[in-house]
Amino acid sequence: MDGLTSAQVAVAKTNHVPRRSSRSFSAIIRANVLTLFNLVIGVLWALILIFGEWQDSLFGLIIVANALIGIVQELRAKHTLDKLAVINEAPVRVRRDGREQEIQPHQVVLGDLILLGPGDRLLVDGEVVRSDGLEVDESLLTGEADPVHKNAGDQVLSGSFAVAGSGTFVATKVGTDAYAVQLAEEASKFHLAHSELRAGVANFIKYITWLVIPIGALLIYSQVRNSVDFGTAITGAVAGIVTMIPEGLVLMTSIAFAVGVVRLGRHKCLVQELPAIEGLARVDVLCLDKTGTLTAGGMDLDEVLPLRDDQPIDAALATLSHLDRRPNATAQAIRARYPVAGDGWSARESVPFSSARKWSGADFGERGVWVLGAPDVLLDGGEGYDRAAELTATGTRVLALCRADRLPSATGAALSTGSGRVPDRAPAAGGERAVDGGVDGPVDGAVDGPVDGAVDGGHVALEAVALEAVALVTLEQRIRPDAHETLRYFAEQGVAVKVISGDSPDAVSAIATRLGIPDGDRAIDARTLPDDDEDKLGEILDAYAVFGRVSPQQKRSFVAALQARGHTVAMTGDGVNDVLALKDADLGIAMGAGSPATKAVAQVVLLDDKFATLPHLVDEGRRVLANIERVSSLFLTKTFYAIVLSLAVGVAGVMFPFAPRHSTLTNALTIGIPVLFLALAPALERPKPGFVPRVLRFAVPAGVLCAVAVLVSFWAAHSGTSTLVQDQTSAVITLFLTTWWVLVLIARPLNWWRLVLVGAMAVMFGIGLTLPFVRTFFALEPGDIGNDLTAVGVSLVAAAAISIAVKVAGTLRT
């Protein structure tokens, strides 16, 4: 078939699906402007402008700052995500005007003839018109892990992906008509899903909102009732209410996430879901594929070791490697040595490779039936088996080339050599023999590459086929130059690394040992692991670090068993055999050169395939979480001292100890300016669960003690002969010094730049007290020496009390 003509393409319906990798511009504007905080602060701002002095309305600028900063940061993140999302889109191969072309997904049209090979994701629905052993995995749609054989006339659905063989199909539904378009969109959508961090912040806001209403009403009533000046009463009430609102907490959380997206984008890392940044920080187990992660992609054919000299080994290898229209890494390595298929060799029937079978083969008529695959699956004793075992133990990748009396079926085969049958593995349904485990290679049971494998149920049905070993083929792998350093980083950070591969345990162990992975010499054959005891499996996973012959279904079981033991699991992968495990992991990380299906379900995509990018991911996640906790502690300390002050003033019926402009000044120096630096600072400690209780244990005692200190200073000054402005100045000095000390405690450990930051805030406040125009603007009169010294003395006592309270609260953590 020649496919559509250019003229037909021009008038056909396109595969247009609105990009949802980020919010639209209008949605970003609404989300940052139309908020509850902006409404409350706007009303209070209006009250001050009507009844008070304009200097006390400076807090209203928070609306403008919050909106502008939030909009700018999210637009930057949107630009980064949209740009990276385009890079991440895998092209689609179609046949038009009689020739094969690669086009972008949105350029597919109704009626297009689309070509499929292993690892290709189906973006539209269609009908198969040609099948060369085509197998499609529909697990993301149906939940069934077994690949489905597709023949001409069968229907295929978007959201599935090819795992073996090749074929073509005609697009019958495109765009929003496609069956799984919503699934595909959700897999790459930029959204704020559930996370402990965001849920904690949301809970803070919810409870504080309910507190503000009654306390604010009480405060307004008491101020109006006990003040002869209505304007002064409103000003005092507004000062208390504004201070209770943690207006910048949500903003700084969003900014930290957005900046994280932009920073990771610079490392060619696409974060498809913002909460993935939080997941990065909490990871304590990292499951790695060997090939494509620890070793460089691709390989070279090293040696062909004949076991019989009277067989056409070269011709058989050449022809087998040329059968697949979409060769993967191992087939490509063989093709590089044998660029042309054997002369006169024609396959009557062939079975493509899948990770469930661990072999591929073909019937070449009079030239015989040939099978190529993993030695430990095809061979059972004999010279070939022993030599393969020796080579594999050194880390060499080995294939066995065998002749068979007939071609095994595509559903599996128990293959036997002249020395006997394949040994029994685990019993399968119906009493047939079964082989546990799987491989990730195209024909050797060894490659974990992007187009290599199939998701299966963990067992392969077997039938007896006589087999004779003819040759062994060795392949060279290259360890990534950054693998040593990256693994050392994870060891230092307390992240356990589990190497999970479909390759033989000896081969995986050899690579792990060369890389210095702890216990790398103690590899486990996954075919011996229990498949019905999650607790036992979890114990083994905790005790060992290297696993070979792991089937796709077992990878998924590994993730579940580790999660059941309380671990936060990250899973890397690039092949279709990794899809289900990536989807179930707390954090799925796909390689940019991986299969489209893998990239669709992962939360993070390493676009440049660099293993060394993973430490940047972890660092960024830890930075975001640690710094948001610092920021939350600052904001909520302010909220709690405002609540205590408002309650005390409301019940006692006295003047509020400071005006809104005073709150603006102290908040700017102890919260506003510092958080811009603290929220974006480096932080490498791994976060622990219990974000909300931990923040409250700090903020509640610190806030209460700050409020008590301010009330004591204000009461002591008010008892003398000083003016109201002087009394408020004493309260402001105490408020600044106590909250500044809170800033010092939160900024720890105090390295040079943090010392400069907290020191600069103190200097700026001191300068403000000495400059006449600043004192006038902020209504400060620090001239009463007795009041000022009392304020400093109260602040010192309060600072010591805060330090003790915070330390005691810290020892009570569970």
SVG drawing of the C-alpha trace seen along z (x, -y; Angstrom):
<svg xmlns="http://www.w3.org/2000/svg" viewBox="-18 -63 54 99">
<polyline fill="none" stroke="black" stroke-width="0.4" points="0.0,0.0 1.2,-3.5 -0.8,-5.3 -2.5,-8.7 -1.4,-11.2 -0.4,-14.7 -3.7,-16.0 -5.7,-13.6 -3.7,-14.6 -4.4,-18.2 -8.2,-17.7 -8.2,-15.0 -9.1,-15.4 -5.9,-15.9 -4.9,-14.4 -5.3,-17.7 -5.4,-17.4 -5.1,-20.6 -1.8,-20.7 -2.3,-20.3 1.3,-20.3 0.6,-23.5 -2.2,-25.9 -3.3,-28.5 -2.2,-32.1 -5.7,-33.2 -5.9,-30.4 -2.6,-31.4 -3.8,-35.0 -7.0,-34.0 -5.3,-31.5 -2.9,-34.2 -5.2,-37.2 -8.6,-35.8 -7.7,-34.3 -9.3,-34.4 -6.2,-36.1 -6.3,-38.8 -10.0,-39.4 -9.5,-39.7 -6.4,-41.9 -8.2,-44.0 -11.1,-44.7 -8.8,-45.5 -6.7,-47.8 -9.9,-49.7 -10.8,-50.1 -7.4,-51.7 -7.6,-54.0 -11.0,-55.2 -10.5,-55.5 -6.8,-55.5 -3.5,-56.9 -2.1,-55.9 1.2,-54.8 -0.7,-52.0 -1.9,-50.7 1.5,-49.5 0.4,-45.9 -1.9,-46.2 1.1,-46.0 1.3,-42.3 -1.6,-41.7 0.4,-43.2 3.6,-41.4 2.0,-38.0 0.2,-38.2 3.1,-39.4 5.7,-37.0 3.3,-34.1 2.4,-34.9 6.0,-35.4 7.3,-32.2 4.5,-30.1 4.9,-31.5 8.6,-30.7 7.7,-27.2 5.1,-27.0 7.5,-28.1 10.1,-25.5 7.6,-22.7 6.0,-23.5 9.4,-23.6 10.6,-20.4 7.3,-18.7 7.8,-19.3 11.2,-17.8 9.8,-14.8 7.2,-14.0 8.3,-10.9 7.8,-11.1 5.3,-8.8 6.3,-6.7 3.7,-6.8 3.6,-5.8 2.5,-8.7 2.8,-9.0 4.4,-5.6 7.3,-6.4 8.0,-6.2 8.1,-9.5 8.5,-10.6 5.9,-13.2 4.9,-14.8 1.9,-13.2 -0.3,-16.2 0.3,-15.8 -1.3,-12.4 -4.5,-12.4 -7.6,-10.2 -6.8,-7.4 -3.0,-7.6 -1.1,-4.3 1.0,-4.1 4.0,-1.8 4.7,0.0 7.7,1.6 8.7,2.7 8.3,-0.1 6.0,-2.3 3.1,-3.9 -0.2,-4.0 -1.5,-7.5 -4.7,-6.9 -7.2,-4.1 -7.0,-2.0 -7.3,1.3 -4.3,3.6 -3.6,4.1 -0.3,6.0 1.2,8.0 4.7,9.6 4.4,11.2 2.9,8.0 2.2,8.1 0.5,5.2 0.4,4.6 -3.0,3.1 -2.2,3.3 -2.6,-0.5 -6.2,-0.2 -7.3,3.2 -5.0,4.0 -4.1,7.3 -0.4,7.7 -0.2,10.4 0.6,9.1 -2.1,9.5 -1.2,11.0 -2.6,8.8 -3.5,10.0 -4.8,8.1 -8.3,6.8 -7.9,6.6 -8.6,3.3 -5.9,1.5 -6.5,-1.3 -4.6,-4.4 -2.9,-4.1 -1.5,-0.6 2.0,0.0 3.8,2.6 6.1,5.0 7.2,7.4 7.1,7.9 6.1,5.1 3.1,4.1 1.0,1.3 -2.5,0.0 -4.9,-2.5 -5.9,-5.4 -9.7,-5.2 -10.1,-7.6 -7.8,-10.6 -7.7,-13.6 -10.4,-13.8 -12.2,-10.8 -9.4,-8.4 -10.2,-5.9 -7.4,-6.8 -6.7,-10.4 -7.7,-11.4 -5.3,-8.7 -2.5,-10.0 -3.1,-13.6 -3.2,-12.8 0.1,-10.9 1.9,-14.1 -0.3,-16.7 1.3,-19.5 -0.7,-19.5 -0.5,-19.7 -1.5,-16.3 -1.7,-15.2 1.4,-15.6 2.1,-15.8 3.7,-19.2 0.8,-20.8 -1.8,-19.1 -0.1,-20.4 0.0,-23.9 -3.7,-23.7 -4.6,-22.5 -2.8,-25.4 -4.7,-27.8 -8.1,-26.2 -7.8,-26.3 -6.3,-29.8 -9.2,-31.1 -11.7,-29.8 -9.8,-31.4 -9.4,-34.8 -13.2,-35.3 -14.2,-35.1 -10.9,-36.6 -11.1,-39.4 -14.7,-40.2 -13.7,-40.2 -10.8,-42.5 -12.8,-45.0 -15.5,-45.1 -13.0,-45.7 -11.0,-48.3 -14.1,-50.3 -15.6,-50.0 -12.4,-51.1 -11.1,-53.8 -12.2,-57.4 -10.9,-57.6 -12.7,-55.4 -9.9,-55.6 -7.3,-54.4 -9.7,-51.6 -10.0,-50.4 -6.2,-50.7 -5.5,-48.6 -8.0,-45.9 -6.6,-45.7 -3.1,-45.4 -4.1,-42.3 -6.1,-40.7 -3.5,-41.3 -0.7,-39.8 -2.7,-36.7 -2.9,-35.9 0.1,-33.9 -0.2,-35.7 3.0,-34.6 3.0,-30.9 1.1,-29.5 3.0,-31.9 6.4,-30.8 5.4,-27.1 4.3,-27.6 7.4,-29.6 9.7,-26.9 8.0,-24.2 8.0,-26.4 11.7,-27.3 12.5,-23.6 10.9,-22.8 12.9,-25.6 16.2,-24.5 15.7,-20.9 14.8,-22.0 18.3,-23.4 19.6,-19.9 17.4,-18.6 15.0,-17.0 11.3,-17.2 9.1,-17.2 5.7,-16.1 4.0,-16.5 5.1,-19.1 4.6,-16.7 7.4,-14.6 9.8,-17.2 8.6,-16.3 8.9,-12.6 12.5,-13.2 13.3,-14.4 11.7,-11.5 13.2,-8.6 15.2,-6.1 15.4,-3.3 16.4,-3.7 15.7,-0.7 17.9,-0.8 18.0,1.0 21.5,2.1 21.6,1.5 20.9,-2.1 21.4,-3.3 24.6,-1.9 25.9,-1.0 25.9,-3.1 23.2,-2.5 24.1,-0.2 26.8,2.4 29.4,3.9 29.6,7.5 32.8,8.8 33.3,12.5 31.5,15.3 32.7,18.6 31.8,21.6 30.8,24.8 30.5,26.6 32.6,25.9 30.2,27.4 27.4,24.9 26.7,21.6 27.0,19.6 27.7,16.2 24.8,16.5 22.4,17.6 23.3,14.7 23.2,12.2 19.7,13.3 18.3,13.5 19.4,9.9 17.8,8.6 14.4,10.2 13.1,7.4 12.0,4.2 12.8,2.3 16.0,3.9 17.0,3.0 20.4,2.6 21.6,6.2 20.3,6.8 21.9,3.6 25.2,4.7 25.0,8.0 24.0,6.1 27.0,3.8 29.2,7.0 26.8,8.5 25.3,5.6 23.7,8.0 21.4,11.0 22.6,14.4 22.3,15.1 19.4,17.3 18.0,17.3 14.3,16.7 12.2,17.1 9.0,19.1 8.0,18.3 9.5,16.3 9.0,15.5 10.1,12.0 11.9,11.5 9.9,10.6 11.2,10.4 8.7,13.1 10.3,15.6 13.9,14.5 14.7,15.7 13.8,15.2 13.9,17.6 12.9,18.4 12.2,21.4 14.4,21.0 13.1,24.1 15.8,26.2 18.4,24.2 16.9,25.3 15.3,23.7 17.5,21.3 17.0,19.9 19.0,17.1 18.6,16.2 19.8,16.4 22.1,19.3 20.7,20.1 17.3,20.4 18.3,22.3 21.0,24.5 21.1,27.2 24.6,28.5 27.2,29.3 30.2,27.5 28.2,24.5 26.4,24.1 29.7,24.2 31.6,21.8 28.6,19.4 28.5,19.5 32.3,18.7 31.9,15.8 28.8,14.4 30.6,14.5 33.1,12.0 30.3,9.6 30.3,10.4 26.9,10.5 26.4,13.9 24.0,15.2 23.5,18.8 22.9,19.6 21.1,23.0 19.5,25.2 16.1,26.7 14.1,29.5 11.1,27.1 10.2,23.6 8.8,23.1 5.4,21.4 5.2,17.7 3.6,18.6 6.9,20.1 9.0,23.3 10.9,25.6 14.0,26.0 16.4,29.0 19.9,29.7 21.5,33.0 22.4,33.2 18.8,33.1 15.7,30.9 15.6,27.5 15.4,28.1 12.0,27.5 11.3,24.1 8.0,23.4 4.8,25.2 2.5,23.2 -1.2,23.5 -2.4,26.7 0.6,28.7 2.9,27.2 6.5,26.2 7.3,22.6 10.3,20.3 10.2,17.5 11.9,14.3 12.5,12.4 15.1,10.7 15.3,7.3 17.2,8.0 16.2,8.3 17.5,11.9 19.8,12.5 17.8,12.0 20.2,9.2 19.3,5.9 17.2,3.5 16.9,1.0 14.2,-1.2 12.5,1.1 13.2,4.4 10.7,6.5 7.2,7.2 5.2,7.0 4.1,10.6 2.4,12.4 5.7,13.8 5.5,17.2 6.1,18.5 4.3,21.7 6.7,24.3 6.7,27.1 9.4,29.6 11.7,28.7 14.9,30.4 17.8,28.0 21.5,28.1 24.0,25.4 26.0,24.2 27.8,21.0 28.1,18.5 28.1,14.7 29.6,12.2 28.8,8.6 30.6,5.7 29.0,3.2 30.4,-0.2 29.9,-1.4 28.8,-5.0 31.6,-7.3 29.4,-9.0 28.1,-5.8 30.8,-5.6 30.3,-9.1 26.5,-9.0 26.4,-5.7 28.8,-7.2 26.5,-10.2 23.5,-8.0 25.5,-6.0 26.5,-9.2 22.9,-10.4 21.6,-7.1 19.6,-6.0 19.7,-2.3 20.4,-1.2 18.8,2.0 20.0,3.1 17.1,5.0 17.8,6.5 16.6,9.1 20.1,10.2 21.7,13.2 22.6,12.8 26.3,13.4 26.4,10.7 24.6,8.2 26.8,9.1 30.0,8.5 28.9,5.0 27.7,4.2 31.1,5.4 33.0,3.2 30.9,0.2 31.6,0.9 27.9,1.5 27.7,3.0 27.1,6.7 27.3,6.6 28.9,10.0 25.8,11.6 23.4,11.5 20.0,13.2 18.3,15.1 14.8,13.7 13.4,17.0 14.1,18.4 12.1,15.7 8.7,16.3 5.8,14.8 3.1,15.3 4.7,14.0 5.2,10.2 6.7,10.1 9.4,12.7 10.1,10.9 10.5,7.6 13.0,9.2 15.1,10.4 14.9,7.1 16.1,5.3 19.0,7.8 20.3,7.9 21.1,5.2 21.5,7.1 18.9,9.1 19.1,10.9 16.6,12.5 13.8,10.3 10.6,10.4 8.5,7.3 5.8,8.5 8.4,9.1 9.7,5.6 6.2,4.4 6.1,6.8 9.5,5.6 8.2,2.0 5.1,3.1 7.1,5.2 9.5,2.3 6.6,-0.1 4.9,2.3 8.0,2.1 7.7,-1.7 10.2,-2.7 9.7,-5.5 10.7,-3.9 12.0,-5.5 12.3,-3.4 14.3,-4.1 13.6,-2.5 13.7,-2.9 12.0,0.2 8.4,1.2 9.0,3.9 9.5,1.2 6.1,-0.5 4.1,1.1 6.8,0.8 7.4,-2.9 3.7,-3.5 3.5,-1.9 6.6,-3.4 6.4,-6.5 8.6,-8.2 8.9,-6.9 12.0,-8.2 12.3,-7.5 15.2,-7.9 14.8,-10.3 15.8,-7.7 13.4,-5.2 10.2,-4.0 7.3,-6.4 5.2,-4.3 7.8,-4.5 8.0,-8.3 4.2,-8.6 3.8,-7.1 6.9,-8.5 6.7,-11.6 10.2,-12.6 12.0,-12.2 15.8,-12.5 15.8,-14.0 19.6,-13.7 19.8,-10.1 22.4,-11.2 22.5,-9.0 24.5,-11.8 21.3,-14.0 19.7,-11.9 21.7,-13.6 20.4,-17.0 16.9,-15.6 17.3,-14.5 19.1,-17.7 16.3,-19.8 13.6,-17.8 15.3,-18.1 15.9,-21.8 12.3,-22.4 11.0,-20.4 13.5,-21.6 13.1,-25.2 9.3,-25.2 9.4,-23.8 11.6,-26.7 9.4,-29.2 6.3,-27.6 7.8,-27.9 8.4,-31.6 5.0,-32.4 3.1,-30.4 5.1,-31.9 3.8,-35.2 0.3,-33.8 0.3,-32.4 1.7,-35.6 -0.9,-37.6 -3.7,-35.2 -2.5,-35.4 -2.1,-39.2 -5.6,-39.6 -7.2,-37.3 -5.5,-39.1 -6.3,-42.5 -9.8,-41.6 -10.6,-40.1 -8.8,-42.8 -10.3,-45.6 -7.0,-47.5 -5.3,-49.1 -3.5,-46.9 0.3,-47.3 1.3,-48.3 -0.1,-49.7 -0.2,-48.0 2.8,-49.9 4.8,-48.5 3.8,-45.0 4.8,-45.7 8.3,-46.8 9.0,-43.8 7.4,-41.3 9.5,-42.6 12.8,-42.2 12.1,-39.0 10.0,-37.1 9.5,-38.8 13.1,-39.5 14.7,-36.4 12.3,-33.9 13.2,-34.9 16.7,-33.6 15.8,-30.7 13.2,-29.2 15.7,-28.8 18.8,-27.9 20.6,-24.5 19.5,-21.8 20.7,-18.2 19.1,-16.6 16.5,-14.0 13.1,-15.1 11.2,-13.0 7.5,-12.4 5.4,-14.6 5.7,-18.0 2.7,-19.5 3.4,-18.4 7.0,-19.4 6.2,-22.9 3.5,-23.3 5.9,-22.2 8.1,-25.1 5.6,-27.8 3.2,-27.5 5.6,-28.0 7.7,-30.5 4.6,-32.5 3.1,-32.5 6.4,-33.6 6.8,-36.4 3.2,-37.6 3.8,-37.5 7.0,-39.5 5.3,-42.2 2.4,-42.5 4.9,-42.8 6.9,-45.5 3.8,-47.4 2.2,-47.2 5.5,-48.3 5.8,-51.3 2.1,-52.1 2.3,-52.2 4.7,-55.2 4.3,-58.7 5.3,-58.0 3.1,-58.7 1.1,-56.0 3.7,-56.2 6.6,-55.6 4.7,-52.7 4.1,-51.2 7.8,-51.7 8.8,-49.6 6.4,-46.9 7.9,-47.1 11.4,-46.7 10.4,-43.7 8.5,-42.3 11.4,-42.7 14.1,-41.3 12.0,-38.2 11.0,-37.4 14.5,-38.1 15.7,-35.5 13.1,-33.1 14.7,-33.8 18.1,-33.0 16.9,-29.6 15.2,-28.7 18.1,-29.8 20.5,-27.3 23.0,-26.0 24.4,-29.5 27.0,-29.4 28.5,-32.6 25.7,-33.7 23.0,-33.0 25.0,-35.0 25.1,-37.9 21.4,-37.6 20.3,-37.7 22.9,-40.3 21.7,-42.5 18.2,-42.4 19.3,-43.6 21.4,-46.4 18.5,-47.5 16.2,-47.7 18.8,-49.6 19.3,-52.1 15.6,-52.5 15.4,-53.6 18.2,-56.2 17.1,-57.8 14.5,-60.6 12.5,-60.1 12.2,-56.4 11.1,-57.0 8.5,-59.5 7.2,-57.3 6.8,-54.3 5.7,-56.3 8.6,-55.3 9.9,-57.2 12.7,-55.3 13.7,-58.3 12.5,-56.9 15.6,-55.1 13.8,-53.3 11.2,-51.9 13.8,-50.9 16.0,-49.1 13.0,-47.4 12.1,-46.2 15.6,-44.9 15.7,-43.1 12.3,-41.5 13.4,-40.4 16.5,-38.8 14.5,-36.8 12.0,-35.9 14.7,-34.8 16.2,-32.4 12.7,-31.1 12.0,-30.5 15.3,-28.6 14.5,-26.3 10.9,-25.8 11.9,-24.9 14.6,-22.5 12.1,-20.8 9.5,-20.5 12.2,-19.0 13.0,-16.2 9.3,-15.3 9.2,-14.3 8.1,-10.8"/>
</svg>
